Amino acid sequence: MLISDRITNFSEILLEDAISKRQLEKSMSEEHLQDVICLTLNQLRPQYVKSTMDMRINLSPEEYQSALRGIDTALEKAISIVKSGRREAMRD
C-alpha cells in the first residue's frame, strides 16, 4: 500500500479549490502556478486525512472558515512573491 493512495493533505484540497475559483491556471504559466502552489503549501501546516469528509465533518464552521482564510492569506503572499520576480531571483 502506498501512503499517497489513501492519505491526502486537506490543505492541498482547499488550495486547489482556491486556485480554481481564482482561475489562476488561465492567468499564469504552469511554471509560475507550480511556484505559487509550492510557496503557498510551505506556509501552511499539513492536515493529513484519509477522507476529505473526515475533515469537513470534524471541523466546526468557524474552524473551516479559519482554514479558508489561512489558504487565502498564504496564496496572496505566494502570488505576490511570484509576480514580483523574487522567485526567479532565488533560482539565479
Residue pairs with C-beta under 8 A, 6 or more apart in sequence:
6 50
7 48
7 49
7 50
8 48
8 49
8 52
9 41
9 46
9 47
9 48
9 49
10 47
10 48
10 49
10 52
10 55
10 67
11 41
11 44
11 45
11 46
11 47
11 67
11 71
12 41
13 52
14 67
14 68
14 71
15 37
15 40
15 41
15 44
15 71
15 75
18 68
18 71
18 72
18 75
19 25
19 33
19 36
19 37
19 75
22 75
24 33
24 36
24 79
25 33
28 36
28 82
32 82
32 87
35 78
35 81
35 82
35 87
36 75
36 78
36 79
36 82
37 78
38 78
39 74
39 77
39 78
39 81
39 82
39 87
40 71
40 74
40 75
40 77
40 78
41 74
43 74
43 77
43 78
44 70
44 71
44 74
47 55
47 67
49 55
56 64
59 67
81 87
